[in-house]
Structures are given as C-alpha cells and as structure tokens.
Amino acid sequence: MKLEQLFYSGQIHACFQRAQSEPDSPFAQQVIALYERYQLGNIPCYTERQEQTTERVDETYAEQDEVFAIREIKEEEQFAVSTRQLEERARNGSSVERAQSFFTQAQLFLFAHHYDESVHCFLQAVKYNPNKAVYYGLAAQTMQRLDHIPFEILGYLERAIELDDKNARWHWNRALILTELYKSLQQEAFLEQALIALEEALACCRAEQKSLRSAIENTLENMREYIF
C-alpha cells in the first residue's frame, strides 16, 4: 500500500514505519509528527502470533467468563474475596495472569461506570499480554465510547486486526472511527476506507452472528447520507 492509503485506512503503525523510509515526503513528515505527538509508539506490539478466541453468538469471548461469574455473586463478602483475588493476581501473578486479571477488572469497572479506571486496566492487560486480539479490541472499543483520540483507538484496532483479521467486529470498529474522522476532517479518503472496512467486516461476519451483521448493515445504511 502507498503511504496515504495506509494512513486513511487507519493502519497507523504500518504508516509510520513506511513514513520513516520516505523522510523527504511532506506527508511522511506529517505522519511522523502525528505519531510522535500522540505517543502512538507506546502502544504495545504483539510478540508472537497465536490462535485467538472466537467471538461467540452472544457477542462474548471466553476471556470474559470470569467477569460474568463474578457478577453473578450475590453475597457481598464472597464478591469482596473474588475482587481481592483479582488484585492479588494483578500484583503477583505471571504476566499472563496479570493481564487476565486487569482485563477482568477493566470490565468490572466498566459495569460500575468507573470509566477512567476501566481504560487504565484494559491498557494494563495489553501491556502484560500483548498477544491477545480481544484485549486490544475491547480496549479500543471502550476508548471509542469515551471519546479518546481517534488515532490512538485506530492504533489498538490495528493490533487487534493484525492478530485476528477474521474478526468482523474489529473491522466494523475501524470503520466507525474512520467515519468519525471523515466527519471531523472532511477528507473523502477516510470515508472510502471506512466503506472498505465495512465490506471486510461483512465478509468476515459468520452466518450465526446475526446481531453483529445487523449492526454492520445498519452502519452501512446510515453512511448513505454521506455518499449521496
């Protein structure tokens, strides 16, 4: 891909790497400046590719089972014990255990409407285990809800897609961010790439993912107001 295409498609890390090889290009200089301004180099990169868990029909992942189990606890003391165990694992567990603990805590904070704490924990999950697409993806999804910087969100989605390019949700989320960039910056190229991302999302969406497919198709339908 050309440098401009990488940028407008939301492939922020790949675009930065390409820009470094084109130092005389004014556009490349702008990309490098943006990447450094928002400290996008701080977004972790995976250290190995591994099999990723599949999104289930109810739009959940196996990694979320722990948080659902904790939320089912009715007895206050038992709930407190479970949360203390999470905190202990986050302090003293292996990297994988710490990551999963932070991932679970992130969702508990999210359900409790403690949004800043939720994002912090999602990012810690990615830090301790940068090889799970769902950690990057749900971190990005939460940041999107809280109006974080679009380019930062795209940086996390890029990692999620690199690890699991068959996950329709990550392509859909990318399309949503690119559409927001189009609306705010009025650059047609963002809209063109958002449509491509939606096509990829539909191509990846499994037949049983009816709710997700409906959401993607609804997004595509809503984009008609920008196309025509």
Buried (B, 14 or more C-beta within 10 A) or exposed (E): EEBBBBBBBBBBBBBBEBBEEBEEBEBBEEBBEBBEEBEBEEBBEBEEEEEBBEBEEEEBBEBBEBBEEBEEBEEEEEBEEBBEEBEEBBEEBEEEBBBBBBBBBBBBBBEEEBBEBBBBBBBBBBBBBBBBBBBBBBBBBBBBEEEBEBBBBBBBBBBBBBBBEBBBBBBBBBBBBBBBBBEEEEBEBBBBBBBBBBBBBBEBBEEEBEEBBEBBBEBBEEBEEEEE
